[in-house]
Amino acid sequence: NFKTEKVTNMNSMFYECESLKEIDLLSFNTENVTDMAYMFQGCKNLKEIDLSKFCTKNVNNMACLFKKCKNLINIKNLTEFKTEKVTSMNSMFYECRLLKEIDLSKFDTQNITDIGSMFYGCNILKILKLSKNFKTENVTNMNSMFYECELLEEIDLSNFNTQNVTDMCCMFFGCKNLKS
């Protein structure tokens, strides 16, 4: 019965809740939230999260949202996230070591400037779905974006526009199985 309809900032709300194994967020109203950075960072025992009721249309910061959620295997409703106002997704899935698939095919990233370390340490990530809506013309930081995505064999970056990127250091470091 958390009343969250007036909340605009959920930054670090569950930060480092290391023992958290389950969380029911279906009553959360996130319609007015603009900052979700670090919201679940360090929730290393959380295995599944259902964000079906999350409204992200006003969110501008998703940096480190799931960072170090090392046992997370499923994120429900991620494909429905509205991301057109987001400017940072830095380290969003950093060390989500058990995610095998991430579908961002509906993400609109027209205002994103920072996607550095976004998938850093996603060791068993095999399927990464990006789309033509995953725009990068405003991005300046791609540092370590796919760092140690060891099982990733294919990434379609044909739609990436890197004209403003100033940092690509270690972007594909440790991508041992990357073929195309």
C-alpha positions in Angstrom: 0.0 0.0 0.0 2.9 2.3 -0.6 1.5 5.6 -2.0 3.9 6.7 -4.6 1.8 8.8 -7.0 3.5 12.1 -6.0 7.0 10.7 -5.9 9.4 12.2 -8.5 12.7 10.7 -7.2 13.3 7.0 -6.6 17.1 7.3 -6.9 18.8 4.6 -4.7 15.4 3.5 -3.2 16.5 -0.2 -2.8 20.2 0.5 -3.1 22.4 -2.3 -1.7 19.4 -4.3 -0.3 21.7 -7.3 -0.6 19.3 -9.8 1.2 16.2 -8.8 -0.8 15.0 -11.9 -2.7 11.5 -10.8 -3.7 9.7 -7.5 -4.2 6.2 -6.7 -5.2 6.1 -3.4 -7.1 2.7 -3.9 -8.7 1.1 -1.1 -6.5 3.9 1.4 -7.3 2.7 4.4 -9.2 5.8 5.8 -11.0 4.0 8.1 -13.4 5.7 11.3 -12.0 9.1 9.7 -11.4 12.0 11.4 -13.3 15.0 9.7 -11.6 15.3 5.9 -11.2 19.1 5.8 -11.1 20.6 3.2 -8.7 17.1 2.1 -7.7 18.0 -1.6 -7.5 21.8 -1.4 -7.4 23.4 -4.1 -5.4 20.2 -6.2 -4.9 22.4 -9.2 -5.5 19.9 -11.8 -4.4 17.0 -10.5 -6.4 16.2 -13.2 -9.0 13.2 -11.7 -10.8 11.6 -8.3 -10.9 8.2 -7.5 -12.3 7.9 -3.9 -13.5 4.6 -4.4 -15.3 3.0 -1.4 -13.6 6.0 0.9 -14.0 5.4 4.0 -16.0 8.7 5.4 -17.2 7.4 8.1 -19.6 8.9 11.0 -17.5 12.2 9.3 -16.4 15.4 11.0 -17.5 17.9 9.0 -15.5 18.2 5.2 -15.5 21.9 5.0 -14.7 22.9 1.9 -12.6 19.2 0.9 -12.4 20.0 -2.9 -12.1 23.8 -2.5 -11.4 25.3 -5.5 -9.6 22.0 -7.5 -9.5 24.2 -10.5 -10.0 21.5 -13.2 -9.6 18.8 -11.4 -11.7 17.5 -13.8 -14.3 14.3 -12.1 -15.4 13.1 -8.5 -15.8 9.4 -8.5 -16.7 8.0 -5.6 -18.8 11.4 -4.1 -19.7 10.2 -4.1 -23.3 7.4 -1.7 -22.4 9.7 1.0 -20.9 9.2 4.4 -22.3 12.7 5.9 -22.6 12.4 8.9 -24.9 13.4 11.3 -22.1 16.2 9.3 -20.7 19.7 10.8 -21.0 21.8 8.3 -19.1 21.7 4.5 -19.1 25.3 4.3 -17.8 25.9 0.9 -16.1 22.2 0.0 -16.3 22.8 -3.7 -16.5 26.4 -3.7 -15.0 27.3 -7.1 -13.7 23.9 -8.7 -14.3 25.7 -11.9 -14.6 22.7 -14.2 -15.0 20.8 -12.4 -17.7 20.8 -14.5 -20.9 18.7 -12.1 -22.9 18.0 -8.4 -22.9 15.3 -7.0 -25.2 15.6 -3.3 -25.8 13.9 -3.4 -29.2 11.3 -0.9 -28.1 13.6 1.5 -26.4 13.7 5.0 -27.8 17.1 6.5 -27.0 16.9 9.7 -29.0 18.1 11.8 -26.0 20.7 9.4 -24.5 24.2 10.8 -24.1 25.8 8.1 -21.8 25.6 4.4 -22.4 29.1 3.6 -20.9 29.4 0.2 -19.1 25.7 -0.5 -20.0 26.2 -4.2 -20.3 29.5 -4.5 -18.5 30.1 -8.0 -17.1 27.0 -9.5 -18.5 29.0 -12.7 -18.8 26.3 -15.1 -20.1 24.3 -12.6 -22.2 23.7 -14.4 -25.5 20.8 -12.4 -27.0 20.8 -8.6 -27.1 18.0 -7.1 -29.1 18.5 -3.5 -30.1 16.4 -1.8 -32.8 16.4 1.2 -35.1 14.9 3.2 -32.2 18.2 2.6 -30.3 19.6 5.9 -31.5 23.1 7.0 -30.5 23.6 10.3 -32.4 23.8 12.2 -29.0 25.9 9.7 -27.2 29.4 10.8 -26.1 30.3 7.9 -23.8 30.4 4.2 -24.9 33.3 3.3 -22.7 33.2 -0.5 -21.7 29.7 -0.8 -23.1 30.0 -4.6 -23.8 33.0 -5.3 -21.5 33.3 -9.0 -20.8 30.0 -10.0 -22.6 31.8 -13.3 -23.0 29.0 -15.3 -24.6 27.6 -12.6 -26.9 28.2 -13.8 -30.5 26.4 -11.1 -32.5 25.6 -7.4 -32.0 23.8 -5.4 -34.7 25.3 -1.9 -34.5 24.4 -0.9 -38.0 22.1 1.8 -36.8 24.7 3.3 -34.4 25.7 6.9 -35.1 29.0 7.5 -33.3 29.7 11.0 -34.6 29.7 12.6 -31.1 31.3 9.7 -29.2 34.5 10.8 -27.4 35.1 7.6 -25.4 35.0 4.1 -26.8 37.7 2.7 -24.5 37.4 -1.1 -23.8 34.0 -1.2 -25.6 34.3 -4.8 -26.6 37.0 -5.9 -24.2 36.7 -9.6 -23.3 34.0 -10.4 -25.9 35.6 -13.7 -26.6 32.9 -15.2 -28.7 31.9 -12.1 -30.7 31.7 -13.1 -34.4 29.8 -10.3 -36.0 
